[in-house]
Amino acid sequence: MKKIFNEKMSWLKKNTKNLNKYIKGFFKDNMRVILIFFVIYFIALIPLIRANINYNDDLGRVRYGYRDFGFGRYVSNFLSIFLHGSRSLSDISPFTTILAILIMSISSVVILKILIKNKQIRWYHIIASLPIGLNPYFLQCYAFKFDAPYMALSVLFSVLPFMFYDKINKNIGFIIVTGICTFLMAASYQASAGIFPMITVIIILTMLNEKKEKGEIFKFLYKSIIGYMLGLIFFKLSMPPATEYYLDPGMLSFNDLIPKSIANYKEFYTSVYSDMKFRWLIYMALIIFTFTVTQILQSKQKKYISICCVLVSLLLLFLMPFGVYPFLKNPIFSPRAMYGFMILISLLSIKSVDYKNNFIVKVSTICLAYAFLTTSLIFGNAINEQNEYNHFRINLLINDLNNLDVNNQETLKIDLEGNAGNSLKVNDLITKLPILNKLLPPTLGDNKVLWQVYEIGTYYDIPNVEFNIWTKNKISKNDMKLVKKTRYHSIYQKDNYVLIKVN
């Protein structure tokens, strides 16, 4: 027993030493490229950082300092204590956003090193990789001041195992590292669950095209699957019950699995189609087409075999970007849950631009990367405009509430109906960039939507005023008296019950 223990400790020390040496070498060799990604991502997000917006959940964390990130996000809950220096969180932005940018920069380089192996990283590789950390869907992740670093970490955890495949014992070592990283990914942010499988498929396709030995391919495949499934299973077993206000983590029943998962996939891809500008879809289509052609041309297999391998790989790849969400009873379709699709496009771009002088895909990747760069800049400025407009509407309403029956000592219980909508500038932008309609936070409005009433209800501490959240006063508007009518809202009151209809 002692001999076995000593052997295991010796194996652990050897592999740990090798990993430390490799990590140091990685940063030494790739620091310049990491800095290039960091500068590009940072420039794109300057308007968002400058806007300094408390985005949705940030409103509650800034107000009360709570850590509960929900849905088994143990890494987020744990690391936030060290990052903020307290169990009660305070706003330390823009440090959190900058940290997320740095993590995504490292992740981008890691993915490049995985896919192009020992080749030198060229400018076209960098451009093809930009959608990894600079795509419209991941903008929502950056917008969360408190959540952003952990969302970025989930991407990094998803790709790390591949970096160590040749650096550690290829049998149990790779399985252990994959299982640990998969658990950490899920405990950071589950929307990254599709990244590891997508890279696995692309690596296997590359191995097939290079006519690697079947045994080598099979070993890599089953070790990847075992490690990944172990990580997910352990996370599932450790996950607490879902709360009533968050998504249901329960899987679809066997009878509902096929029809409802198909319906979910349809909704995800319908959202992608409606969110993107038409020319973006053209760029993506060209990248997918070029990937298909280049993989077939590069393959050492017989053409009919390579065609089958590429088509099957593409089918699998387009089933994976959204992780397990399509198979949940109640998935979320927010942008922050869909960035895996853009990472897939980037993976295909990297593999395509690496093929000789592929002019079409290089132009497509440049156009797409520039489109995402400008979208990031526009988003930061638009969210600032929206925030100023929302505060304008809130201040108008508070001023009118201040003049309501102040002699009544009973607490006014207030309902909000309607929505302040967007500023005219933002409305113009949304017609040009549909994705902004989902990315921008809601403005003042109906108290059935938490974030529409949260700021005015919790930040201003108006004496003898209580805004209802998720509930309504049990009194009809017809029984109330119109006490104030402006161009922006109408206020109805009876006793201590108030209804505000926002125009």
C-alpha positions as CSV (number, residue, x, y, z in Angstrom):
1,M,0.0,0.0,0.0
2,K,2.8,2.4,0.9
3,K,4.6,1.6,-2.4
4,I,1.5,2.3,-4.4
5,F,0.9,5.6,-2.5
6,N,4.5,6.7,-3.2
7,E,4.2,5.8,-6.9
8,K,1.0,7.9,-7.2
9,M,2.6,10.8,-5.4
10,S,5.6,10.5,-7.7
11,W,3.3,10.5,-10.7
12,L,1.4,13.5,-9.4
13,K,4.6,15.5,-8.7
14,K,6.1,14.7,-12.1
15,N,2.9,15.8,-14.0
16,T,2.5,18.9,-11.8
17,K,6.0,19.9,-12.5
18,N,5.5,19.4,-16.2
19,L,2.3,21.4,-16.2
20,N,3.9,24.3,-14.3
21,K,6.8,24.3,-16.8
22,Y,4.4,24.2,-19.7
23,I,2.2,27.0,-18.4
24,K,5.2,29.3,-17.9
25,G,6.4,28.5,-21.4
26,F,3.0,29.2,-22.8
27,F,2.8,32.7,-21.4
28,K,6.5,33.4,-22.3
29,D,5.9,32.4,-25.9
30,N,2.5,33.9,-26.5
31,M,2.4,37.1,-24.3
32,R,2.7,39.3,-27.4
33,V,-0.4,37.7,-29.0
34,I,-2.3,37.8,-25.7
35,L,-1.6,41.5,-25.5
36,I,-2.8,42.0,-29.1
37,F,-6.2,40.3,-28.3
38,F,-6.4,42.3,-25.0
39,V,-5.9,45.7,-26.8
40,I,-8.5,44.9,-29.4
41,Y,-11.1,43.7,-27.0
42,F,-10.4,46.6,-24.6
43,I,-10.7,49.2,-27.4
44,A,-14.0,47.6,-28.4
45,L,-15.4,47.8,-24.9
46,I,-14.2,51.3,-23.9
47,P,-17.7,52.7,-24.4
48,L,-19.2,50.0,-22.2
49,I,-16.6,50.6,-19.5
50,R,-17.1,54.4,-19.7
51,A,-20.9,54.0,-19.5
52,N,-20.5,52.4,-16.0
53,I,-24.0,50.8,-16.2
54,N,-25.4,48.6,-13.5
55,Y,-26.8,45.9,-15.8
56,N,-29.8,43.9,-14.5
57,D,-28.4,41.7,-11.7
58,D,-25.8,44.3,-11.0
59,L,-28.6,46.6,-9.7
60,G,-29.2,44.1,-6.8
61,R,-25.6,43.4,-6.1
62,V,-24.7,47.1,-5.9
63,R,-27.7,47.8,-3.7
64,Y,-27.4,44.9,-1.3
65,G,-24.0,43.3,-1.9
66,Y,-25.3,39.7,-2.2
67,R,-23.2,37.0,-3.9
68,D,-25.9,34.4,-4.9
69,F,-25.0,33.8,-8.5
70,G,-27.5,30.9,-8.6
71,F,-27.8,27.6,-10.4
72,G,-24.8,25.9,-8.9
73,R,-22.3,28.6,-9.8
74,Y,-19.9,27.6,-7.0
75,V,-16.8,29.0,-8.7
76,S,-18.5,32.4,-9.1
77,N,-19.7,32.4,-5.4
78,F,-16.3,31.4,-4.1
79,L,-13.9,33.5,-6.2
80,S,-16.0,36.6,-5.8
81,I,-15.1,36.6,-2.1
82,F,-11.4,36.9,-3.0
83,L,-11.9,39.2,-5.9
84,H,-14.0,41.7,-3.9
85,G,-12.2,41.2,-0.6
86,S,-15.4,40.5,1.2
87,R,-18.4,38.2,1.4
88,S,-20.5,41.3,0.8
89,L,-19.8,42.4,-2.8
90,S,-19.0,46.0,-3.7
91,D,-18.7,47.6,-7.1
92,I,-15.0,47.3,-8.2
93,S,-15.6,48.0,-11.9
94,P,-13.9,48.4,-14.3
95,F,-11.5,45.9,-12.8
96,T,-14.0,43.0,-13.3
97,T,-14.6,43.9,-16.9
98,I,-10.8,44.3,-17.6
99,L,-10.2,40.9,-15.9
100,A,-12.9,39.3,-18.1
101,I,-11.2,40.9,-21.2
102,L,-7.8,39.4,-20.1
103,I,-9.3,35.9,-19.5
104,M,-11.0,36.0,-23.0
105,S,-7.7,37.1,-24.5
106,I,-5.9,34.1,-23.0
107,S,-8.8,31.8,-24.1
108,S,-8.5,33.1,-27.7
109,V,-4.8,32.2,-27.8
110,V,-5.4,28.8,-26.2
111,I,-8.0,28.0,-28.8
112,L,-5.6,29.1,-31.6
113,K,-2.8,26.9,-30.2
114,I,-5.1,23.9,-30.1
115,L,-6.3,24.3,-33.6
116,I,-3.2,25.3,-35.5
117,K,-0.9,23.2,-33.4
118,N,2.7,24.1,-33.7
119,K,2.3,26.6,-36.5
120,Q,3.2,30.3,-36.0
121,I,0.2,32.5,-35.2
122,R,-0.4,34.9,-38.2
123,W,-2.5,38.0,-38.5
124,Y,-5.3,36.1,-40.2
125,H,-5.5,33.6,-37.3
126,I,-5.9,36.5,-34.9
127,I,-8.7,38.1,-37.0
128,A,-10.5,34.7,-37.4
129,S,-10.3,34.3,-33.6
130,L,-11.8,37.7,-32.7
131,P,-15.4,36.5,-32.5
132,I,-14.4,34.3,-29.6
133,G,-14.3,37.2,-27.3
134,L,-15.9,39.9,-29.4
135,N,-19.2,38.8,-30.6
136,P,-22.7,40.3,-30.1
137,Y,-23.9,37.6,-27.8
138,F,-20.9,37.7,-25.4
139,L,-21.4,41.5,-25.1
140,Q,-24.2,40.7,-22.6
141,C,-21.7,38.8,-20.5
142,Y,-19.3,41.8,-20.5
143,A,-22.2,44.1,-19.5
144,F,-22.6,42.3,-16.2
145,K,-20.0,44.0,-13.9
146,F,-20.1,41.3,-11.3
147,D,-20.6,38.2,-13.4
148,A,-18.3,38.9,-16.4
149,P,-15.0,37.4,-15.0
150,Y,-16.7,34.1,-14.2
151,M,-18.5,33.9,-17.5
152,A,-15.1,34.4,-19.2
153,L,-13.6,31.7,-16.9
154,S,-16.1,29.2,-18.1
155,V,-14.8,29.6,-21.6
156,L,-11.2,29.2,-20.4
157,F,-12.0,26.1,-18.4
158,S,-13.7,24.6,-21.5
159,V,-10.5,24.7,-23.6
160,L,-7.8,24.1,-21.1
161,P,-7.8,20.3,-21.1
162,F,-6.7,20.2,-24.8
163,M,-3.6,22.2,-24.0
164,F,-2.4,19.5,-21.6
165,Y,-3.3,16.4,-23.6
166,D,0.4,15.8,-24.7
167,K,1.9,17.2,-21.5
168,I,0.4,14.8,-19.0
169,N,-0.3,11.1,-18.8
170,K,-2.6,10.5,-21.8
171,N,-4.7,7.9,-20.0
172,I,-6.1,8.8,-16.6
173,G,-4.4,12.2,-16.5
174,F,-6.3,13.7,-19.4
175,I,-9.6,12.2,-18.1
176,I,-9.0,13.8,-14.7
177,V,-8.1,17.2,-16.0
178,T,-11.1,17.2,-18.4
179,G,-13.4,16.2,-15.6
180,I,-12.1,18.9,-13.3
181,C,-12.2,21.6,-15.9
182,T,-15.7,20.6,-17.1
183,F,-17.0,20.8,-13.5
184,L,-15.3,24.2,-13.1
185,M,-16.8,25.3,-16.3
186,A,-20.3,24.3,-15.2
187,A,-19.8,25.8,-11.8
188,S,-18.8,29.1,-13.5
189,Y,-21.4,29.5,-16.3
190,Q,-23.1,26.6,-18.0
191,A,-23.6,28.4,-21.4
192,S,-20.0,27.3,-22.3
193,A,-21.0,23.6,-22.1
194,G,-20.9,23.2,-25.9
195,I,-17.3,24.5,-26.4
196,F,-15.4,21.4,-25.3
197,P,-17.5,19.0,-27.5
198,M,-17.2,21.4,-30.5
199,I,-13.4,21.4,-30.3
200,T,-13.3,17.7,-29.7
201,V,-15.2,17.1,-33.0
202,I,-12.9,19.5,-35.0
203,I,-9.8,17.7,-33.6
204,I,-11.2,14.3,-34.5
205,L,-12.1,15.5,-38.0
206,T,-8.5,16.8,-38.4
207,M,-7.1,13.5,-37.2
208,L,-9.4,11.6,-39.7
209,N,-8.3,13.9,-42.5
210,E,-4.6,13.3,-41.6
211,K,-5.3,9.5,-41.5
212,K,-4.1,9.1,-38.0
213,E,-4.3,5.6,-36.5
214,K,-7.8,4.5,-35.6
215,G,-6.6,3.5,-32.2
216,E,-5.2,7.0,-31.5
217,I,-8.4,8.6,-32.7
218,F,-10.6,6.3,-30.6
219,K,-8.5,6.8,-27.5
220,F,-8.8,10.6,-27.7
221,L,-12.5,10.3,-28.3
222,Y,-13.4,8.0,-25.4
223,K,-11.1,9.8,-23.0
224,S,-12.7,13.2,-24.0
225,I,-16.2,11.8,-23.6
226,I,-15.5,10.1,-20.2
227,G,-13.8,13.1,-18.7
228,Y,-16.5,15.5,-20.0
229,M,-19.4,13.3,-18.8
230,L,-17.8,12.8,-15.4
231,G,-17.5,16.5,-14.9
232,L,-21.1,17.1,-15.9
233,I,-22.4,14.2,-13.8
234,F,-20.5,15.4,-10.7
235,F,-21.8,18.9,-11.2
236,K,-25.4,17.6,-11.6
237,L,-25.1,15.6,-8.4
238,S,-23.8,18.7,-6.5
239,M,-26.2,21.2,-7.9
240,P,-28.9,22.6,-5.5
241,P,-32.6,22.6,-6.4
242,A,-33.6,25.4,-8.8
243,T,-35.3,28.4,-7.5
244,E,-38.7,29.5,-8.7
245,Y,-37.4,32.5,-10.5
246,Y,-34.6,30.9,-12.5
247,L,-34.5,28.3,-15.3
248,D,-35.6,24.8,-14.5
249,P,-32.5,22.6,-14.7
250,G,-34.6,19.4,-15.2
251,M,-34.0,17.5,-18.4
252,L,-36.8,16.8,-20.9
253,S,-38.7,13.5,-20.3
254,F,-38.0,10.7,-22.8
255,N,-41.4,11.3,-24.6
256,D,-40.7,15.0,-24.9
257,L,-37.0,14.7,-25.8
258,I,-37.2,14.7,-29.6
259,P,-40.1,17.1,-30.3
260,K,-39.3,19.7,-27.6
261,S,-35.5,19.6,-28.2
262,I,-36.2,20.2,-31.9
263,A,-38.5,23.1,-31.0
264,N,-35.8,24.5,-28.8
265,Y,-33.2,24.2,-31.5
266,K,-35.6,25.9,-33.9
267,E,-36.0,28.8,-31.5
268,F,-32.3,29.2,-31.0
269,Y,-31.5,29.3,-34.7
270,T,-34.5,31.5,-35.4
271,S,-33.1,33.9,-32.8
272,V,-29.7,33.8,-34.5
273,Y,-31.3,34.6,-37.9
274,S,-33.4,37.5,-36.5
275,D,-30.6,38.9,-34.4
276,M,-28.0,39.1,-37.2
277,K,-27.7,41.6,-40.0
278,F,-28.2,40.0,-43.4
279,R,-24.6,40.6,-44.5
280,W,-23.3,39.0,-41.3
281,L,-25.2,35.9,-42.3
282,I,-23.6,36.0,-45.7
283,Y,-20.1,36.2,-44.1
284,M,-20.9,33.2,-41.8
285,A,-22.3,31.2,-44.7
286,L,-19.1,31.8,-46.7
287,I,-17.0,30.7,-43.7
288,I,-19.1,27.5,-43.3
289,F,-18.9,26.8,-47.0
290,T,-15.1,27.4,-47.1
291,F,-14.6,25.2,-44.1
292,T,-16.4,22.4,-45.8
293,V,-14.4,22.7,-49.1
294,T,-11.0,23.2,-47.4
295,Q,-11.5,20.2,-45.1
296,I,-12.4,18.0,-48.1
297,L,-9.4,19.3,-50.2
298,Q,-6.9,18.8,-47.3
299,S,-8.1,15.3,-46.5
300,K,-5.8,12.4,-47.2
301,Q,-8.9,10.1,-47.2
302,K,-10.8,9.1,-50.2
303,K,-13.1,11.9,-51.3
304,Y,-16.3,10.2,-50.5
305,I,-15.1,9.3,-47.1
306,S,-13.8,12.9,-46.4
307,I,-17.2,14.3,-47.6
308,C,-19.1,12.1,-45.2
309,C,-16.7,13.0,-42.3
310,V,-17.1,16.7,-42.9
311,L,-20.9,16.6,-43.3
312,V,-21.3,14.5,-40.2
313,S,-19.0,16.8,-38.3
314,L,-20.9,19.9,-39.3
315,L,-24.2,18.3,-38.2
316,L,-22.7,17.5,-34.8
317,L,-21.1,20.9,-34.5
318,F,-24.4,22.7,-35.1
319,L,-26.1,20.6,-32.4
320,M,-23.5,21.6,-29.8
321,P,-23.2,25.5,-29.5
322,F,-25.9,25.8,-27.0
323,G,-24.7,23.0,-24.7
324,V,-27.4,21.2,-22.8
325,Y,-29.9,24.1,-23.0
326,P,-32.0,22.6,-25.9
327,F,-32.6,19.5,-23.7
328,L,-33.9,21.4,-20.6
329,K,-37.5,21.7,-19.7
330,N,-37.2,25.5,-19.6
331,P,-34.1,26.8,-21.4
332,I,-33.1,30.4,-21.6
333,F,-32.8,32.1,-25.0
334,S,-31.0,35.3,-23.9
335,P,-27.8,36.4,-25.8
336,R,-25.7,35.3,-22.8
337,A,-26.8,31.7,-23.4
338,M,-26.0,31.8,-27.1
339,Y,-22.4,32.9,-27.5
340,G,-21.3,29.3,-28.2
341,F,-22.7,29.7,-31.7
342,M,-20.3,32.6,-32.5
343,I,-17.4,30.6,-31.0
344,L,-18.3,27.8,-33.4
345,I,-18.1,30.3,-36.3
346,S,-14.7,31.4,-35.1
347,L,-13.5,27.8,-34.8
348,L,-14.5,27.2,-38.4
349,S,-12.8,30.4,-39.5
350,I,-9.5,29.5,-37.8
351,K,-9.5,26.1,-39.6
352,S,-10.4,27.7,-42.9
353,V,-7.9,30.6,-43.0
354,D,-5.1,28.2,-42.4
355,Y,-5.6,26.7,-45.8
356,K,-3.1,28.2,-48.3
357,N,-4.1,31.5,-49.8
358,N,-7.8,31.3,-49.1
359,F,-8.9,34.8,-50.2
360,I,-12.6,34.3,-49.7
361,V,-12.5,33.2,-46.1
362,K,-9.9,35.8,-45.2
363,V,-12.1,38.6,-46.5
364,S,-15.2,37.1,-44.8
365,T,-13.4,36.9,-41.5
366,I,-12.1,40.5,-41.7
367,C,-15.6,41.8,-42.5
368,L,-17.2,39.8,-39.7
369,A,-14.5,40.8,-37.2
370,Y,-14.8,44.4,-38.1
371,A,-18.6,44.2,-37.9
372,F,-18.4,42.8,-34.4
373,L,-15.9,45.5,-33.4
374,T,-18.2,48.3,-34.5
375,T,-21.2,46.6,-32.9
376,S,-19.3,46.5,-29.5
377,L,-18.6,50.2,-29.8
378,I,-22.2,51.0,-30.7
379,F,-23.5,48.8,-27.9
380,G,-21.5,50.7,-25.3
381,N,-22.6,54.0,-26.5
382,A,-26.3,52.9,-26.9
383,I,-26.4,51.5,-23.4
384,N,-25.2,54.8,-22.0
385,E,-27.8,56.7,-24.0
386,Q,-30.5,54.3,-22.8
387,N,-29.4,54.7,-19.2
388,E,-29.5,58.5,-19.3
389,Y,-33.0,58.3,-20.9
390,N,-34.2,55.9,-18.2
391,H,-32.9,58.1,-15.4
392,F,-34.7,61.1,-17.0
393,R,-38.0,59.2,-16.9
394,I,-37.4,58.0,-13.3
395,N,-36.6,61.6,-12.1
396,L,-39.8,62.9,-13.7
397,L,-41.9,60.3,-12.0
398,I,-40.2,60.8,-8.6
399,N,-40.9,64.5,-8.8
400,D,-44.6,63.9,-9.4
401,L,-44.8,61.2,-6.7
402,N,-43.3,63.7,-4.3
403,N,-46.4,65.9,-4.7
404,L,-48.9,63.1,-4.0
405,D,-51.0,63.4,-0.8
406,V,-48.0,63.8,1.5
407,N,-50.3,64.2,4.5
408,N,-51.3,60.6,4.2
409,Q,-49.0,58.7,6.5
410,E,-49.9,55.3,5.1
411,T,-47.4,53.8,2.8
412,L,-48.3,54.2,-0.9
413,K,-48.4,50.9,-2.6
414,I,-47.6,51.5,-6.3
415,D,-48.2,49.5,-9.5
416,L,-46.5,50.4,-12.7
417,E,-48.0,49.5,-16.1
418,G,-46.7,50.2,-19.6
419,N,-43.1,50.9,-20.5
420,A,-40.9,53.9,-21.0
421,G,-39.5,52.3,-24.1
422,N,-36.3,53.3,-25.8
423,S,-34.9,56.8,-26.5
424,L,-35.4,57.9,-30.1
425,K,-31.6,57.5,-30.7
426,V,-31.7,53.9,-29.5
427,N,-34.8,53.1,-31.6
428,D,-33.0,54.2,-34.7
429,L,-30.0,52.0,-33.8
430,I,-32.2,49.0,-33.2
431,T,-33.6,49.2,-36.7
432,K,-30.0,48.9,-38.0
433,L,-28.8,46.4,-35.3
434,P,-31.6,44.1,-34.2
435,I,-29.5,42.4,-31.6
436,L,-29.5,45.6,-29.5
437,N,-33.2,45.0,-28.8
438,K,-32.1,42.0,-26.7
439,L,-28.8,43.4,-25.3
440,L,-30.1,46.7,-23.9
441,P,-31.5,46.6,-20.4
442,P,-35.2,47.3,-19.9
443,T,-36.4,50.8,-19.0
444,L,-38.9,51.9,-16.4
445,G,-42.1,50.0,-16.7
446,D,-44.4,47.2,-15.5
447,N,-43.6,45.7,-12.1
448,K,-44.2,42.2,-13.4
449,V,-40.7,42.6,-14.9
450,L,-38.2,42.9,-12.1
451,W,-35.6,45.1,-13.6
452,Q,-38.1,47.6,-14.9
453,V,-39.0,48.7,-11.4
454,Y,-36.0,47.6,-9.4
455,E,-34.0,50.8,-9.5
456,I,-36.8,53.3,-8.7
457,G,-38.1,50.8,-6.1
458,T,-34.9,50.2,-4.2
459,Y,-32.3,53.0,-4.9
460,Y,-34.2,56.2,-4.0
461,D,-35.7,55.3,-0.7
462,I,-38.8,57.6,-1.2
463,P,-40.5,58.1,2.2
464,N,-43.9,56.2,2.5
465,V,-43.6,54.7,-0.9
466,E,-43.4,51.0,-1.8
467,F,-43.3,49.7,-5.4
468,N,-44.8,46.3,-5.9
469,I,-42.6,43.7,-7.5
470,W,-44.1,40.7,-9.3
471,T,-47.5,41.5,-7.6
472,K,-50.4,43.8,-8.3
473,N,-52.7,45.8,-6.1
474,K,-56.2,44.2,-6.0
475,I,-58.0,47.3,-7.0
476,S,-59.4,48.3,-10.4
477,K,-58.3,51.4,-12.2
478,N,-62.0,52.4,-12.6
479,D,-62.2,52.7,-8.8
480,M,-59.2,55.1,-8.7
481,K,-59.0,58.8,-9.4
482,L,-56.7,60.4,-11.9
483,V,-54.6,62.7,-9.9
484,K,-51.8,63.6,-12.3
485,K,-51.5,63.4,-16.1
486,T,-48.3,64.3,-18.0
487,R,-47.0,63.6,-21.5
488,Y,-44.9,60.8,-20.0
489,H,-47.2,59.1,-17.5
490,S,-50.6,59.2,-15.7
491,I,-51.0,58.6,-12.0
492,Y,-54.2,57.2,-10.5
493,Q,-54.9,57.0,-6.7
494,K,-57.3,55.7,-4.2
495,D,-56.3,55.9,-0.5
496,N,-52.9,54.4,-0.4
497,Y,-53.1,52.5,-3.6
498,V,-51.5,54.1,-6.7
499,L,-51.4,53.1,-10.3
500,I,-48.9,54.7,-12.7
501,K,-49.4,54.1,-16.4
502,V,-46.2,54.8,-18.2
503,N,-46.5,56.1,-21.8
